[in-house]
Amino acid sequence: MAISDLFPTKASAVIFITYMGLFVNQGLLVTASKRSDGTYEYNTTTVVLMTEALKLILATVLHLREVSLKETVSTVKQNLHVFGLYFVPAILYCVYNNLAFINLKHYDPTTYFILLQLRVVVTGVVFQFLFSKHLSRTQWASLVMLMIGCALKNISFSSGHGTPPQLAKTVVNISVNAAASHNPVGLRFDLHLLFIIFQVFASCFAGVYNEYLLKSHGSVAVPLMLQNVFMYVDSIIANVGVLAISGSLVSAVSPHSLHALLNWKVIAIVFNNAAVGIVTSLFLKSLNSILKTFASGLELVFTAVLAWMLFGIRVNVATWLAIVVVSSAIYLYSHTPVHNPPKESKSSSLNMKEEL
């Protein structure tokens, strides 16, 4: 297998590495910003809103470096329907970003990233549907291996004899809840697990649909950074709407909430997440959503080691097994990677013919 099979250009390889680094950094920064009791010193919704605002500023500046303001206004008027379509991933990313803070409050970085890997199978299904592409058996096998690697993290091993502590605790919880609710099955559904599931689905549909917009005939004529502007304007509207509905808008922009942003850790989170947004669009434009899920798998390896080094979070046997399986899945996928180049617009096709 040649590296060019995975990365068509050197730039795409750089984007891949940068994407992984930023996401690993995100989990570590958010964890470092927590108090000893697991709470945050700042308003998380304010951080999300400020991050979207910074993304919008960066995308606007990058776009206007290449295209004049007059031409930009004309392009926007001609593609208002594309602006409307970006509300779909914008709302989903709004849900994803807000849930990231909630879930990282209850899970250590390694567990958090492993549970998020459940999105790989859903991503494969949505990818096939939107792009009318069928993944090969090898590709599906690698995705299933990736999912198994995620499940391994939830297995608890005991050095002694008898029932592992985590399994025993689960049995007790099931028995107590079954007796209290007179439920013969006794299944206990954890609220934090529900939040993770919501975040997984938001990530899957937002990511694949965003790739679809970046590469489809209807929007490929719109410059990448202008599409990012569409996305971030819609995201700000979505976030402000959520805050207004929940009654948290006033507190999110209060002097106390804004002053908390002066903390260096919070500033680092805002800038890192803004960079994640820009790099993600470059990733989806030059690569694809399937490879993006495997990048997330690699994040697991680096996050586990760094969380152990920085925060003393122990890497247990289950985590090491998960890392081995995830790494094997990535190796298997690398032999038959998915190729999904963007479609050319009619105008670009005509320009190419004229040049020829």
C-alpha positions in Angstrom: 0.0 0.0 0.0 1.3 3.4 -1.0 0.8 6.5 1.2 -0.7 8.2 -1.9 -3.6 5.7 -1.7 -4.7 7.3 1.6 -3.5 10.9 0.9 -3.8 12.1 -2.8 -1.6 15.1 -2.0 1.0 16.2 0.6 -1.3 18.9 1.7 -4.0 16.3 2.5 -1.5 14.4 4.7 -0.7 17.6 6.6 -4.4 18.3 7.0 -4.9 14.8 8.4 -2.1 15.1 11.0 -3.2 18.7 11.9 -6.8 17.5 12.4 -5.8 14.7 14.8 -3.5 17.0 16.8 -6.2 19.7 17.2 -8.8 17.2 18.4 -6.5 15.5 20.9 -5.6 19.0 22.1 -9.3 19.8 22.5 -9.9 17.0 24.9 -6.8 17.7 27.0 -7.5 21.4 27.2 -11.2 21.0 28.3 -10.1 18.4 30.9 -7.3 20.7 32.2 -9.9 23.6 32.5 -12.1 21.6 35.0 -12.1 22.2 38.7 -11.2 19.4 41.1 -14.9 18.6 41.5 -15.3 18.2 37.8 -17.1 21.6 37.2 -16.0 24.5 35.0 -15.0 28.0 36.0 -16.7 29.4 33.0 -19.9 29.3 31.1 -19.6 26.6 28.5 -22.3 28.0 26.2 -20.4 31.3 26.2 -17.2 29.5 25.1 -19.1 27.7 22.3 -20.7 31.0 21.1 -17.3 32.8 21.2 -15.7 29.9 19.3 -18.3 30.2 16.5 -17.7 34.0 16.3 -14.0 33.5 16.0 -14.5 30.8 13.3 -16.7 33.3 11.4 -14.0 36.1 11.6 -11.2 33.7 10.5 -13.2 32.3 7.5 -14.3 35.8 6.4 -10.7 37.1 6.5 -9.3 34.1 4.7 -12.1 34.4 2.0 -11.6 38.2 1.4 -7.9 37.6 0.9 -8.8 35.8 -2.3 -12.0 37.3 -3.4 -13.3 40.9 -3.5 -16.2 42.1 -1.3 -18.3 43.0 -4.4 -17.8 39.5 -5.9 -18.6 37.9 -2.5 -21.9 39.8 -2.3 -22.8 38.6 -5.8 -21.9 35.0 -5.0 -24.0 35.1 -1.8 -27.1 36.4 -3.6 -26.8 33.6 -6.2 -26.4 30.9 -3.6 -28.8 31.8 -0.8 -30.2 28.2 -1.1 -26.8 26.9 -0.1 -26.8 29.2 2.9 -30.1 27.7 3.9 -28.9 24.1 3.5 -26.0 24.8 6.0 -28.6 25.2 8.8 -28.7 21.3 8.9 -25.1 20.7 9.9 -25.0 24.0 11.8 -27.7 22.9 14.2 -26.2 19.4 14.5 -22.8 20.8 15.3 -24.4 23.2 17.8 -25.7 20.1 19.6 -22.3 18.3 19.3 -20.3 21.3 20.7 -22.5 21.8 23.7 -22.6 18.1 24.5 -18.8 17.9 24.3 -18.5 20.0 27.5 -21.2 18.0 29.3 -19.7 14.6 28.4 -16.1 15.5 29.1 -17.3 16.5 32.6 -18.4 12.9 33.3 -15.8 10.9 31.2 -12.1 11.0 31.2 -10.6 12.0 27.7 -9.7 8.4 26.7 -13.2 7.0 27.6 -14.8 10.0 25.9 -13.0 9.5 22.6 -13.5 5.7 22.6 -17.3 6.1 23.1 -17.4 8.7 20.3 -16.0 6.0 18.0 -19.4 4.4 18.0 -20.1 6.9 15.2 -18.1 5.0 12.7 -20.8 2.5 11.8 -23.4 5.2 11.5 -21.1 7.3 9.4 -20.6 4.4 7.0 -24.4 4.0 6.5 -25.0 7.7 6.0 -22.0 8.0 3.7 -23.4 5.2 1.5 -26.8 6.8 1.4 -25.8 10.4 0.6 -23.0 9.6 -1.9 -24.6 6.4 -3.4 -21.4 4.5 -2.8 -21.1 1.0 -1.5 -18.3 0.2 0.9 -16.4 -3.0 0.3 -16.3 -6.0 2.7 -12.8 -5.0 3.8 -13.9 -1.5 4.5 -16.9 -2.6 6.5 -14.7 -5.1 8.3 -12.3 -2.4 9.3 -15.2 -0.2 10.6 -16.6 -3.1 12.6 -13.1 -3.7 14.1 -13.0 -0.1 15.0 -16.4 -0.4 16.8 -15.2 -3.6 18.7 -12.2 -1.6 19.8 -14.6 1.0 21.3 -16.6 -1.7 23.1 -13.4 -3.2 24.7 -12.9 -0.1 26.7 -16.1 -0.8 28.7 -14.7 -4.2 29.9 -13.3 -4.2 33.4 -10.5 -6.7 34.2 -9.7 -7.9 37.7 -6.3 -9.2 38.9 -8.0 -11.4 41.5 -10.6 -14.1 41.5 -14.4 -13.6 41.3 -16.5 -11.0 39.7 -14.7 -7.9 38.4 -15.5 -4.8 40.5 -17.1 -2.8 37.7 -19.2 -5.8 36.6 -20.3 -6.4 40.2 -21.3 -2.8 40.6 -23.3 -3.0 37.4 -25.1 -6.1 38.6 -26.0 -4.4 41.9 -27.3 -1.3 40.1 -29.4 -3.5 37.8 -30.8 -5.5 40.7 -31.7 -2.4 42.7 -33.3 -0.6 39.8 -35.2 -3.8 38.8 -36.6 -4.2 42.3 -37.6 -0.5 42.5 -39.3 -0.3 39.2 -40.7 -3.9 39.1 -39.0 -4.3 35.7 -38.4 -8.0 35.1 -35.6 -7.1 32.6 -34.0 -4.6 35.0 -32.2 -2.6 32.3 -30.8 0.7 33.6 -30.4 3.5 31.0 -27.8 6.1 32.1 -28.5 9.8 31.2 -24.9 10.4 30.4 -24.8 7.5 27.9 -27.9 9.1 26.3 -25.9 12.3 25.9 -23.1 10.4 24.3 -25.5 8.8 21.8 -27.0 12.1 20.9 -23.5 13.5 20.4 -22.5 10.5 18.2 -25.5 10.9 15.9 -25.0 14.7 15.7 -21.4 14.2 14.7 -22.2 11.5 12.1 -25.0 13.3 10.3 -23.3 16.7 10.5 -20.0 15.5 9.2 -21.3 13.5 6.3 -23.9 16.1 5.3 -21.2 18.8 5.5 -19.0 16.8 3.1 -22.0 16.3 0.8 -22.5 20.1 0.6 -18.8 20.7 0.1 -18.6 18.3 -2.8 -22.1 18.4 -4.4 -22.9 20.0 -7.8 -25.2 22.5 -6.2 -22.6 24.1 -3.9 -19.1 23.2 -5.3 -19.0 26.5 -7.2 -19.1 28.4 -3.9 -15.6 29.0 -2.5 -14.7 26.9 0.5 -14.2 29.7 3.0 -17.5 31.3 1.9 -19.2 28.0 2.6 -17.5 28.1 6.0 -19.0 31.6 6.5 -22.4 30.2 5.7 -21.9 27.5 8.2 -20.7 29.7 11.0 -23.4 32.4 10.5 -26.0 29.6 10.7 -24.2 28.1 13.7 -24.3 31.4 15.6 -28.0 31.8 14.8 -28.6 28.2 16.0 -26.6 28.7 19.2 -28.3 32.1 20.0 -31.6 30.4 19.4 -30.9 27.6 21.8 -29.7 30.1 24.4 -32.8 32.2 23.9 -35.2 29.2 24.2 -33.4 27.9 27.3 -33.4 31.4 28.9 -29.6 31.3 29.1 -28.8 34.1 26.6 -28.5 36.9 29.2 -26.2 34.9 31.5 -24.1 33.7 28.5 -23.1 37.3 27.6 -23.1 38.7 31.1 -19.9 40.6 32.3 -19.1 37.7 34.6 -19.3 35.1 31.8 -17.3 37.2 29.4 -14.6 38.0 32.1 -14.1 34.2 32.6 -13.0 34.0 29.0 -9.8 35.9 30.0 -8.4 32.7 31.5 -5.5 31.4 29.4 -7.0 27.9 29.3 -10.3 29.2 28.0 -8.6 31.3 25.4 -6.7 28.3 24.3 -9.9 26.2 24.0 -11.6 28.9 21.9 -8.7 29.3 19.5 -8.1 25.5 19.3 -11.8 24.8 18.6 -11.9 27.6 16.0 -8.9 26.0 14.3 -10.7 22.6 14.4 -13.6 24.1 12.5 -11.5 25.5 9.7 -9.3 22.3 9.4 -12.4 20.1 9.4 -13.7 21.8 6.3 -10.4 21.3 4.6 -10.4 17.7 5.7 -13.8 17.0 4.3 -13.1 18.8 1.0 -9.8 17.0 0.3 -10.5 13.7 2.0 -13.7 12.1 3.3 -15.9 11.3 6.3 -14.8 7.7 6.5 -11.1 8.6 6.8 -12.2 11.2 9.4 -13.5 8.4 11.6 -10.2 6.6 11.4 -8.4 9.8 12.3 -10.6 9.8 15.4 -9.4 6.3 16.2 -5.8 7.5 16.1 -6.8 10.3 18.4 -7.5 7.6 20.9 -3.9 6.4 21.0 -2.4 9.8 21.5 -5.1 10.9 24.0 -4.6 7.8 26.2 -0.8 8.4 26.4 -1.0 12.1 26.9 -3.8 11.9 29.5 -1.7 9.5 31.5 1.4 11.7 31.2 -0.4 15.0 32.0 -3.3 14.1 34.4 -2.2 10.7 35.7 -5.3 8.9 34.2 -4.3 5.3 34.3 -4.3 3.3 31.0 -5.7 0.0 32.0 -5.6 -3.4 30.2 -9.0 -2.8 28.4 -7.7 0.5 27.0 -4.5 -1.1 25.7 -6.6 -3.8 24.0 -8.8 -1.2 22.5 -5.8 0.7 21.2 -4.5 -2.5 19.6 -7.8 -3.3 17.9 -8.3 0.2 16.7 -4.8 0.3 15.3 -5.4 -3.0 13.5 -8.6 -1.6 12.0 -6.8 1.4 10.7 -4.1 -0.8 9.1 -6.8 -3.0 7.4 -8.6 0.1 6.1 -5.4 1.5 4.7 -5.3 -1.3 2.1 -8.6 -0.3 0.5 -9.3 3.3 1.4 -12.4 5.2 0.2 -12.0 7.7 -2.5 -14.6 10.5 -2.8 -13.2 13.5 -4.7 -15.4 16.6 -5.0 -17.6 17.0 -8.1 -16.6 19.7 -10.6 -19.0 22.5 -11.2 -20.1 23.3 -14.8 -18.1 26.5 -14.7 -14.9 24.8 -13.7 -15.4 22.2 -16.4 -15.8 24.8 -19.0 -12.7 26.6 -17.8 -10.7 23.4 -18.1 -11.9 22.8 -21.6 -10.9 26.4 -22.6 -7.5 25.9 -21.1 -7.1 22.6 -23.1 
